Amino acid sequence: MRSGLLSALAGLLLLLSAGVSFAQTESTDETEPVAPPAPVALPPFDPNAEAFVVEGVAYNDLLNVRATPSAGGKLVGRLPNGALLRNHGCKENNGANWCDVESFEDAKVRGWVAARYLYGEAIEGLPEPPAGGTAAAATPPDAGTQAATPPAGFDAIGDIPCARYYGQPMTHCSAAVKRGVDGEATITVTWPDGGERVILFTNGRADNSDSTDPLTYTREADLNMIRIGKAERFEIPDALPFGG
């Protein structure tokens, strides 16, 4: 009888030991730390860059251009992500860097902007207009002017303001759209001097294109302000991709 009691006690101790081990293992799994994501490396600010590209402005916002290098300076303009700017010099004011810049697209837009939104670019290597003056200005249409009969395979066609080369004033391009569901659309833009650009909308916003260059996007009311790479620019109203 005594040996049976001792065997039962040994079995009970073995079960308790296994339970403690299991509890400890579960606790270790629950508290295992997760490594934080690696920080994204941004290019260093270069105050001597020939030109800048605006990057890092919040979605659906614009970068303020001011008359003086100060957050309290008079507002003289606003710029979207992707805007290409000529550098006229940078300086520090109250611990922050500011740069005197001029828009390649509109020389009337000149003033001081916060340097933390600027990334340097060399003017050499930026896309040039082709020979023959194809970058000359043309009167842009009202955004999204609709044509009556779209070509086969498309739901609508119209003219939109566009520019292909840096420093080129906005001209007009024909644009055909194939509409999907839930804010999806594919717009094929035809350049006046030949070639096409395909822009994809997903969940109601410009999301991608067939270019290898990055797409940046802001909105003003119902107008989609799109830039692809350093030069290509488009103004597409909601009525073209989504109807209405």
N, C-alpha and C positions, 0 to 999 in steps of 0.2 A: 504493500500500500504506500509505504514511504517512497519507494522508487517511482511509482506512478505519479505521486504528487510532485516529485522533483522534475519529472519529465514534462508535466503540464506547465510548471513554473518556467522551465527553460523555453518552452514553446512560446509562452506569453512574452517573455523578455525578447525573444527573437522578433516577434511581430511588432513590438513597441520600437525596437531599434530600426526596423525597416520603415516604419511610419515616420520617425524623426528624420531619417535620411531622405525620404520622399519629400517631406515638407521643406527641408533645407534646399533640395534641388529646385522645387517649384519657386521658392523665394528668390533664389539666385537668378532664375530665368526672368522673373518679373522686374527685377531691378537692374538688369544688365544695361549699361549706358549705351546710347546710340550716338555714333560719331556725327558731329554737325557737318553739313555740306561744305565743300571747299569754297572759299570766297572766289568770286569772279574777278580776274585781273583786268583792270581798266588801263588804257594807255595813259602815260604820264602827261600832264599838262605842259605844253611847250609854248611859252609866250612869244617865241620868235618864229612860229610857224607862218608860212605865207598866207594860209587860209585856214578857216575853221569850218567844221560841220557841227550843227547843233544836235546834241544827243542827250538823253536822260531826262527830258521834260516829261512830267506826268501825263499819262494818257488823257486825251481830251483837253489838254492845256496848251498854252503857248508861252514862249520865253519873252519876258519884257525887255524892251530896248529903251534906255533912259538917256536923258540929255547930259547927265553927269554920272561919274562912277560911284553911285550910291543908291541904296534901296529906296531912298527918299527922293531921288531925282525925278524930274518931269518925264512922264511916259511919252515916248515919241514913236513907238511902233511895237509890233509883236511878231515873233518868228516861230514856225513849227519845227519839230524834230526833222532833221535832214536838211534844213536850210544851209546853203553854202555861203560863206561870208569871207570877205577880204579883211585881213588883219592890218589895222593902222596903229597898233601899239597897245601894250598892256601895262597896268600899274597896280600897285597894292593900295588899298584904302581901308583903314580900320580893320586890318587883319584879313581882308578878303581880296582876291584877285579879280580885276575887272579888265575888259578889253574893249577898245574902240574899234567897232566893226562896221562894215558896209555890205549890204546885200548884193550878191552878184545879179540877182533878178530885178532889183529895183534900187537904183543908186540913191533914191530919195530916202530909203530906209538906212540911216546911219546913226549910231549912238553907242552907248556903253552897255555891255551885258555881263552877267556874272560868269566868270571863267570856268566855274565847275561844270557848266553845260557845254563846253567847247572842246572839240578834239581836233588836233592839227592835221592839215592836209597840205601836200605840195601842189602848187598850181600846175606844175608840169605833170602830165599824165592824166589830168582831168579830160573828159570827153570833149572833143572839139566839133563844131559844126562842120559839115562837109563843104567842099568848095562849091561856089555857085550861088551863095547867098540864101540857102534854104533855111537859115535860122532867122530870117527877117520876120518882123512882127506881122501878124494878120489879125483882123478883128475877130476876137473870140466870140463864139455864139453864147446865147443864154445856156447855162449849164443844163445838159440833158435834153436839148431840143429834140423832140421825137419825130421820126419819119413815119409815114403812114404804113408802109408795107415792109416788114423785115424779111431778109433772105431766108431760104429754107434752112431749118435747123435752129433758128433763133426765135425768141419771143418778141423782141423789140429792137429797134435801131435808132440811133440819134447822134447828134454832135455834142462833144464835150470840150471844154478848155483843156489844153495840154501843152507841154513843152518837152523837147527831146534832149536839148543841149544846155549846159550851164550858161547863164547869161542870156539865154534866148527868152524874149517876151512870150507870153502865152499866145498860142495860135489855136487852131481847132482841129480835132481828129474825129473821124467817124467811129462809132462804138456800137457793137452788136452784143446783145445779152441773151444768154440761156438761163432762165430762172429755175431754181430748184425749190425745195421746201425748207421751212424753219430758218429763213434768213440766208440760204445758200444761193449763189449766183456765179456765173462765169461770164466775164466781159472781155471781148476781143476788141482791142483798140488798133486801128490802122493809122500809121503815121503818114502825113502828107507826102513825105519823100520816100515812101516805101517801107515795108516791114510791118510787123505787128507786135503788140504786147498783150499778153493774156493776164488778167487780174482776177483773182478768186476771192469771193466773199464767203465767210463762214460765220454763222450765228449773228448775222446782221452787220458785220464789219469787214473791211478789207483785211485779208489775212495772208495772202501769198501771191506770187506771180510766177511766170515761166522764166524769169531772169535769175541769174545766179547772185545778183546784188540784193542786199536786204531791202525790205519794204517798210517804210514808216508811214504812220497814219494818224491824222487828227480829224476832228469834226468841228464845223461851225454851223449851228442850226441843223438843217437836213443835208448839208453838203459834206462829202467825204474828200478831204484834202490828202492826197496820196503822193508820196515820193518813192521812187525806186532808184537805189544807188545814189550817186552824187548829183544827178542832173534831171532825170525824168520826173515830170510832175503832171498830175491829173486832178481835175475837180469833177467829181461824179456825184450828182444828187441822188437821194434815196429812190426817187421815182424811176430811175433807169434800172437798177438791179432788182427792185422789189415791186415795181408797178405803182399805180395810184395816181 
